[in-house]
Amino acid sequence: MGLSSDNLQVFLAVLDHGSFSAAARALRRVPSAVSMAIANLEADLDLPLFDRSGREPKPTAAARSLEPQARLVDAQLKALQVQALGLTQGLESRLTLAVAPELLAAPWSNVLATLAAEHPLLECEVLAAPQADALSMLHTGRAQLALVFERPSLDGREGFQEVTTETLAMMVAPTHPVLQSARNGKLREEHLHNTRQIVVAGRDRATTDSRLVFGRHTWRTDNALAALSMISAGLGWGWLPRNLARPHVAAGTLVEIVFENLSNELDLWVDVVWSKERPLGLGAQRFVALMGRR
């Protein structure tokens, strides 16, 4: 059968532009070449695709029946061509992004949507991992990029781009006993020191960000959703991203702690990080550029 990407393109151009001459102009060909391509396609398929009895050719029922599948095949061929071109220009076969669990609600998925539209056959993998573990994935080559909070100190092996800020706030269940100690609805920092804190951290205790640990008694988890569940259950207080906690505060299962003597929020930069020891592929470079524009 003589169905090819070329005569498929000609067939769809005639459908879209309504005539052989208009299709020829769109394809930058002479009308006779378009007419010949359609005639050859009809002969190969043994089907009349256009009624030529009028001034302009009219699609037959057979042509309209073939059209949806033809458009699908055409889109797949174009995607394949884009993927092949990308591979020659350094597009990775798979892009793996490691995301700190607290940042799962951050605006990175829309960037992936743009990347998917530009490279529809690029395979993407998103892994949720505690910040220290996400950065470790970079250095072992398991991930090409990590989306994490700013680090207290810089690692010379890492490149990074600041992309947004995330506000953390201290949250507690509305039934937690510590709130009974509030004066005029407000606590002081000593109440936190003596109350169990739920800490989101990596599996290596040495990597815990000391800026976020206030309590003398801590329970740890490597997952922000687990922390949210533990805090909501009244097991302790903890730092949570406002974007993550907002619907639970609205539902009345969490409250933000109000203090007499300090502000209950911590604004942290969010960075997309990569390893300087490995070259970034085309997809990773594009992701970093798109995130940097936000």
C-alpha positions in Angstrom: 0.0 0.0 0.0 1.4 3.4 -0.9 0.3 5.2 2.2 3.3 7.4 3.3 3.9 10.3 5.5 4.1 12.5 2.4 0.8 11.6 0.8 -0.8 11.5 4.2 0.3 15.1 4.6 -1.1 16.0 1.2 -4.4 14.3 2.0 -4.9 16.2 5.2 -3.8 19.5 3.6 -6.6 19.1 0.9 -9.1 18.4 3.7 -8.0 21.4 5.7 -7.7 23.9 2.8 -10.6 22.8 0.6 -8.9 22.5 -2.7 -5.9 21.1 -4.5 -4.6 24.6 -5.3 -4.9 25.9 -1.7 -3.3 22.8 -0.4 -0.5 23.2 -2.9 0.1 26.8 -1.7 0.2 25.7 1.9 2.7 22.9 1.1 4.6 25.1 -1.3 4.1 22.7 -4.2 2.6 23.0 -7.6 -1.1 22.0 -7.9 -0.4 19.2 -10.3 1.9 17.6 -7.7 -0.9 17.6 -5.2 -3.4 16.3 -7.7 -1.0 13.5 -8.6 -0.4 12.6 -5.0 -4.1 12.3 -4.3 -4.7 10.3 -7.5 -1.9 7.9 -6.5 -3.3 7.5 -3.0 -6.8 6.8 -4.3 -5.3 4.1 -6.6 -3.3 2.5 -3.8 -6.2 2.5 -1.5 -8.7 1.6 -4.2 -11.0 4.2 -2.8 -12.3 7.5 -4.2 -11.3 10.2 -1.7 -12.6 13.3 -3.4 -15.5 14.0 -5.7 -14.2 16.2 -8.5 -17.5 16.8 -10.3 -17.9 20.3 -8.9 -15.7 23.4 -9.0 -13.7 22.2 -6.0 -13.1 18.6 -4.8 -15.4 17.4 -2.1 -14.3 14.8 0.4 -16.1 11.5 0.0 -17.6 9.5 2.9 -14.5 7.2 2.6 -12.2 10.3 3.1 -14.2 11.4 6.1 -14.0 7.9 7.6 -10.3 7.8 7.2 -9.7 11.3 8.5 -9.6 10.7 12.3 -7.0 7.9 12.0 -5.0 9.8 9.4 -4.7 12.8 11.8 -3.7 10.5 14.6 -1.0 8.8 12.5 0.2 12.3 11.3 0.5 13.5 14.9 2.4 10.4 15.9 4.8 10.8 12.9 5.4 14.4 13.8 6.1 13.5 17.4 8.5 10.8 16.3 10.3 13.4 14.1 10.6 15.9 17.0 11.9 13.1 19.3 14.5 12.0 16.8 15.6 15.6 16.3 15.8 16.1 20.0 17.9 13.0 20.5 20.4 14.2 18.0 20.6 17.5 19.9 21.1 15.9 23.3 17.6 15.1 24.5 17.7 12.5 27.2 15.6 9.3 26.8 14.3 9.8 30.3 14.2 12.8 32.6 14.0 12.1 36.3 13.0 14.8 38.8 13.4 14.2 42.5 11.0 16.5 44.5 11.2 17.1 48.3 7.8 16.0 49.6 7.0 19.4 51.0 7.2 20.8 47.5 4.8 18.4 45.8 2.2 21.2 45.8 4.7 23.7 44.2 4.2 24.8 40.6 6.4 22.3 38.8 3.8 20.2 37.1 2.7 23.0 34.7 6.4 23.2 33.6 6.4 19.5 32.9 3.2 20.0 30.8 5.0 22.5 28.6 8.0 20.2 28.3 5.7 17.3 27.4 4.1 19.4 24.7 7.5 20.3 23.2 8.8 16.7 23.5 5.8 14.4 23.6 7.8 11.2 23.5 10.2 12.2 26.3 9.7 9.8 29.3 9.5 11.7 32.6 9.8 10.2 36.1 8.9 12.2 39.3 10.2 10.8 42.6 9.2 12.2 46.0 12.2 11.9 48.4 13.3 13.7 51.5 15.6 16.6 50.6 18.9 14.9 51.5 17.9 11.8 49.6 16.8 13.8 46.5 20.2 15.5 46.4 21.9 12.2 46.9 20.1 10.9 43.8 21.7 13.7 41.8 25.2 12.6 42.8 24.6 9.0 42.1 23.0 9.8 38.7 19.6 8.4 39.7 18.0 11.8 39.0 19.0 14.6 36.7 17.2 17.3 38.7 16.0 17.9 42.2 13.5 20.4 43.5 14.4 21.3 47.0 14.6 24.1 49.6 17.6 26.3 49.8 20.5 24.7 51.6 22.3 26.3 54.7 25.6 25.9 52.8 26.5 25.4 49.1 27.9 22.2 47.6 30.5 22.9 44.9 29.3 19.8 43.0 25.9 21.3 42.5 24.5 23.9 40.2 21.2 25.5 41.0 18.5 28.0 39.9 16.3 29.8 42.4 12.7 29.4 41.1 10.2 30.4 43.7 9.6 30.8 47.5 7.6 28.6 49.8 6.2 29.7 53.1 6.4 27.3 56.0 4.2 27.8 59.0 3.9 26.0 62.4 0.8 24.0 62.5 -1.0 22.0 65.2 -4.3 20.2 65.6 -7.0 22.4 67.1 -7.5 19.8 69.9 -3.8 19.7 70.9 -3.3 20.3 74.7 -0.6 22.9 74.0 -3.2 25.4 72.9 -4.7 25.3 76.4 -1.5 27.1 77.5 -2.2 30.0 75.1 -2.7 33.5 76.6 -5.3 35.4 74.6 -5.0 32.7 72.0 -1.2 33.2 71.7 1.8 31.0 72.7 5.4 31.7 73.3 8.5 29.8 72.0 9.0 27.9 75.2 5.7 26.1 74.6 7.2 24.6 71.4 10.4 23.5 73.2 8.5 21.3 75.5 6.0 19.9 73.0 6.6 17.1 70.6 7.6 18.3 67.2 6.9 16.3 64.0 9.9 16.8 61.7 10.1 16.0 58.0 13.7 14.9 57.3 15.8 12.4 55.4 16.8 9.0 56.7 20.2 10.3 57.7 19.8 12.3 60.9 23.0 14.2 60.2 21.3 15.9 57.3 18.4 17.4 59.2 18.0 21.2 58.7 18.6 22.6 62.2 16.7 25.8 61.3 13.5 23.8 61.4 14.0 21.9 64.7 12.7 23.7 67.8 11.4 20.9 70.0 13.4 18.9 72.5 11.3 15.9 71.7 10.9 15.0 68.1 9.3 12.4 66.0 10.6 12.1 62.4 9.1 11.1 59.1 10.5 11.4 55.5 7.1 12.3 54.0 5.2 15.6 54.3 1.8 13.9 53.9 2.7 11.5 56.8 3.7 14.6 58.9 0.4 16.3 58.0 -1.5 13.2 59.2 0.5 13.0 62.4 0.0 16.6 63.2 -3.7 16.4 62.4 -4.0 13.5 64.8 -2.7 15.6 67.6 0.7 13.8 67.9 2.7 17.1 67.9 3.2 20.3 66.1 5.3 20.8 62.9 6.3 23.0 60.1 4.2 22.6 56.9 4.0 24.4 53.7 1.0 26.8 53.6 0.1 25.5 50.2 -0.1 22.0 51.5 -1.9 22.9 54.8 -4.3 25.5 53.5 -7.3 23.1 52.7 -6.8 21.4 56.1 -6.9 24.7 57.9 -10.0 25.6 56.0 -11.6 22.3 57.0 -10.7 22.9 60.7 -8.4 19.9 61.1 -5.3 22.1 61.5 -4.6 25.6 62.9 -1.7 27.9 62.5 0.0 28.6 65.8 -0.1 32.3 66.9 2.7 33.6 69.0 3.2 36.6 71.3 6.8 37.1 70.5 7.7 35.7 67.1 6.3 35.4 63.6 4.9 32.1 62.6 6.3 31.8 59.1 9.6 31.0 57.4 10.1 32.0 53.8 12.5 29.7 52.0 13.8 29.8 48.5 13.0 26.8 46.3 15.8 25.7 44.0 16.0 23.4 41.1 19.4 21.7 41.5 21.6 19.6 39.2 25.0 17.9 39.4 27.9 19.8 37.8 29.6 16.4 37.3 27.2 15.3 34.6 26.1 17.3 31.5 22.4 18.3 31.5 20.3 16.9 28.6 18.1 19.1 26.5 15.0 18.3 28.5 16.6 19.1 31.8 18.0 22.3 30.5 14.5 23.3 29.2 12.9 22.4 32.6 15.4 24.7 34.4 14.8 27.5 32.0 11.0 27.2 32.3 11.2 27.1 36.1 13.4 30.1 36.1 10.8 32.2 34.3 8.1 31.7 36.9 
